[in-house]
Amino acid sequence: MTEPGPAIEARGITRRFGAVVAVNEVSLDIPRAQIYGFLGPNGSGKSTTIRMLCGLLLPQAGTIRVLGHEVPREAEALRRQIGYMTQKFSLWDDLTVLENLRFMARAYTLGTERSARRIAAVLEEYRLGELRDRLAAEMSGGQRQRLALATATLHEPPLLMLDEPTSAVDPQSRRDFWESLFALVARGTTILVSTHYMDEAERCHRLAILSEGRLVAEGEPATLMDGLPLHVVEVKTGAIEAARRELHRLPAMRSLAQLGLRLHVLLDNGVADPAGLVRAALSAAGIDAEVLLARASLEDVFVAATLPRAAAGTGAAP
């Protein structure tokens, strides 16, 4: 029996809005039954890419195949196999939880028997049973998020697309939400999610980092961190501001960030002894510091991948 191909195959997809190239020749192979994340600054093309992949927006160049369907030619058939959840709550505030679910069941044309079965299932799975008669307008951010996920999965889609779904909820609700996503993946659902949170991006099976409409890094989060093409040095000192000034003078420095009482420094990969370079620069300025090599974080990968082209080779921090 032949193994099914990727859930999504995209080749050279491009989308412009006037003179702005929102997505520029992006190619992707997204495996089935995994969480695939999109990470990038505002305006990097995350939402535009997701909208093209699910047929809501037409690419102006390139090809897309999703769950075996060619997009946009078979976009209508594909929509029945996709659940979509936006950053902004898009259900009806003046309807109760149960009324929202019943309305969406009719929109998905589930039929009477399946509607009743699926509504009962999502009320239990997303802990909405006690809230079934509450108006959506009266729910907390985390509760509304659970309702949005319940409606997006009501028709049991094999593909779920989530556009920054946790931007307005508390940390515990975000954690619970991700546990729900992994439960869906365990049942075979493929999930695409865009996020601004590094901890969420690290939870993804694979990750695409977008910058200025281009795909600048792609792979498993651990692989991306291990393959960072920069040195990472941490500095602990009681003279943080003086150390910052000295380190900004290093031509090999690409980024510098303060983490509490530590400085986190990214240096060119060509530096033979990065910790020694930093230690010598601080010592020459009379600054006492503990300097150590450190393991790259996903934030380091993100910073390195999205450094402005004009800053490359200047030593300027973003």
N, C-alpha and C positions, 0 to 999 in steps of 0.2 A: 504493500500500500504506500503510495507517494505521500511524503510529509507535506502539509500545507506550507505555502510560502509565507513571506512576511505579511503582517496585517496591513502594512502600508508601504508602498514603494513610490517614491517621488524622485523625479529626475529633472534637474535644472529649472525648478519652478520659480517664476518671477512675477512680481506684481508692482505696478507703478500707480501712484496717485498724482497726476500732473507731472511735475518735474521731479517728484520725490520717488526714489526706488525703495519701496517698503520691504520687499523681499527680493534678493538678488541671486538667482541661479542656485537655489538650495536643493540638495539631493539627500534623501533619507531612505533608510531601510529600517522599519520599526517592527520588532518581533511580536508575535502573538503572546497573549497571556503574560504581559509584563507591564510595569509602569514606566513610561517613557516621558522624561521631563524636558521642558523648554525653559531655559534660564537666560536672562538678558536684561539690559537696562530698558527703561521706558523708550519706546520708539524703535526697538531693535528688530521688530518684525514677528514677535511671538504670536500675538493674536491674529495677525493677518495670515500667518502660516497655518494656524489651526483652522481658521475659517476656510481657507482654500482646501485643506485636506478633507474637510467634511462636506464640501460642495456648496457652502454658503457664499463663497466668493470665487470668481473664475480667475485662474491664472492666465496671464498674458503670454507666457511662454512656458515650455516644459510639459511633462506628463505626470499624471497621478493615477495610481491604482490602489483602491482601498477595499479590503475584504473581497478581492476578486473583481470588483466593479471599476470600470474606467470612469474617471471624473474629468469633465463634467457630464459626459454623455449618459452615464447611468446614475447620476446624482440622486434622482428621485427614488429609485429602488434602494439606494444606499441609505437614505435618510431614515428608513424604517429600521435599520440595524444600528443606529447611532443614538446614544444618549448625550445630551449637550447641557452643560451647566456653566453659566456665565458668572463673572465676578459680581455683578449687581443682581440682587434678588429680583427675579423676573416673574414670580407667581402673583396671585391676586391677593392683596392685603385685606380686601373686604369679604373674602371667602374663608371658611374654616379649613383646617388641615384636611378633613375628610372630603369637603367639597372640592378643594384643589385637586386631590387625588382622583376623585370621580370624574372631574372635568378632563384631566389629562388622560385617564383611561379611555374616555370617549374619543379624545383626539387621536389616541393611538389605535382606535378601533379594536379594542381587546375582546369585546363581546361580554355578555353578562356574567357568565360563569368564570371566565379567566379574570375579569376585572375584580370580582369579589375575592378570588383566591389571591391575586397579586396585591391588592390593597391590604388585605389581612396580613400578608407576608411582610410588606415593607413597614407597616405600622409597628410590627413586632421587632423587625431587624433594626430599625432606626429609632427605636424607643419613642414612638409617637402616639402610642395607644392612649395614654392619659391626656394627650393634647388634641385628640381627634376633633373635639368641638370648639377648639380655641381659634380665634381669628388669626390669620397670619400676621396682621399688623400688631398683635399683642405679644408676639413671640420674641425671645431673645435672639441675638445674632447666631449663636450656636444652634438653637432650635430651628431657625429658618434655614440654616445650612443643611441640617438633617432632612428637612422637608424637601429642599431643592434636590438633594441627592436621591431621596425616595422617588420623586417624580421622574428624575432623569433615568432611573433604572427600572421603572415600573413595567416597561415592555421587555425587560431582560435583554438589552442590546449587547451584542458581542464586543462593541467598541464604545468607550465612554470618553468624551472630550471635556476637559475641565479648564476653564480660562480663569486663572488666579482665583480659585474658589474659596481660599481661606483668608483673604485680605482683611476681613472685618470681624474676625472672631478671636476669642482668647486662646492662649497656648494649650489649655487642656482640651478645648473643643477641636483645635487643630490636630492634636495627638489622636483623639478619638476618631476624627474624620479619616486620618491615614490608616488606622486599624481597619476601618470599613473598606477602604480601597484595597488593602491586601486580601481581605476576605473575598472581594469580588474577583481579584486576580486568581485566587485559589480555585475559583469556579470556572476559570477560563476566559474572563473578560480582559481585553486589552485596554489600557488606560493611557491617554495623553493628558498631561497636566502642565500648565505654565505656572511659574511661581517666582516670587522675589526672595523667598526665604532659603538660605543656604542649608538649613537643617532638613527642609523638605526635599531640596534637590539631591541631598546625599541619600535620601531614602529611595530614590528612583533606581530601577534596575539599570537603565541607561539614560544618558543625558545629552542634550544638544544645547550648546551655548551659542546664542546669536548676538551679533553686534553690527549695527548699521545695515541690517538686512542680510548679512552674510552668515553662513555657518562657520564659526571660527574654532570650534572644538566639539568633539563627539566621542562618546564611549561610556564605559562603566565609571561611576564616580571614583572608585579606588584606583582604577587604571589611569584616569586623568590626573589624580593627585600624585601618583608615583611617577608619572611621565612629565611633570612640570618642567619646562625648559629654562628654569631659573633657580638660583640658590635661595634658600630661605634661612635667614639669620635672625635670632632673637637677642635682644639687648635688654638687660635689667640694670637700671642705674637710678641713683637719686637725683641726677641732673638731667631730667627728661628733655627739657627745652633746649639746653645747650647741646645735648646729643643729637637732637633733631636737626639743629642748624648745621652741625658738622657733617652728619650723614647726607644731608641734601647736597653737599659739595662734591660727593663722590660721583665721578662720571659713570660708574658702573651701576649706580642705583636706579631701579625702575619703579619702585613703589615703597612707601613707608607709611605704616599705620601704628597708632598707639593702642595697646590693649592693656588697660589698667596701668600698672607700673612698668610695663614692658613695651619695647618697640619691636615691631615686626617688619623686617626689611627684606625686599626682593632685589637680588643682584643678578647681573648678567651671568649666564652659564659659563662663559669663557674665563671667569676669574678662577685662578688656580687654588687660592686659599681664601674663600669668602669670609670666614670667621676671623682669620688673621688680618685681612684687609680692614675690616670694621674695627677690630681691636686696636690696630695700629693708628687708625685715624682718630679714634677717641683718646687714646693714650697721648698722642701728639698734642691734643688740645687740653690735656690735663684733666680729662674726664675719667673717673673710676667707674668701670662697668664690668658686668659679667656677660660674656658673649658666647653664644652656643649656636651650632647648626640645629635647625628644627625641621620637622616633617611638614610638608606642604599641606595646607587645608584646601577645601573646595573653594573658599573665598580667594585664596591665592591663585588658584586656577582661573577663576572668574576674572580677577583683576588683570592677570597676565594676558588672557585671551582678549580682553576688551580695552586694553590700553589704547588711547588715541594714537593713530599712526604718526601724528606730528610729534608726539612725545617720545617715540621710539628712538633710542640712541642719544637722548638728551640728558638722561638722569632725572627728568622731572617726575614728580609723583603725581598721580591722577587726583 
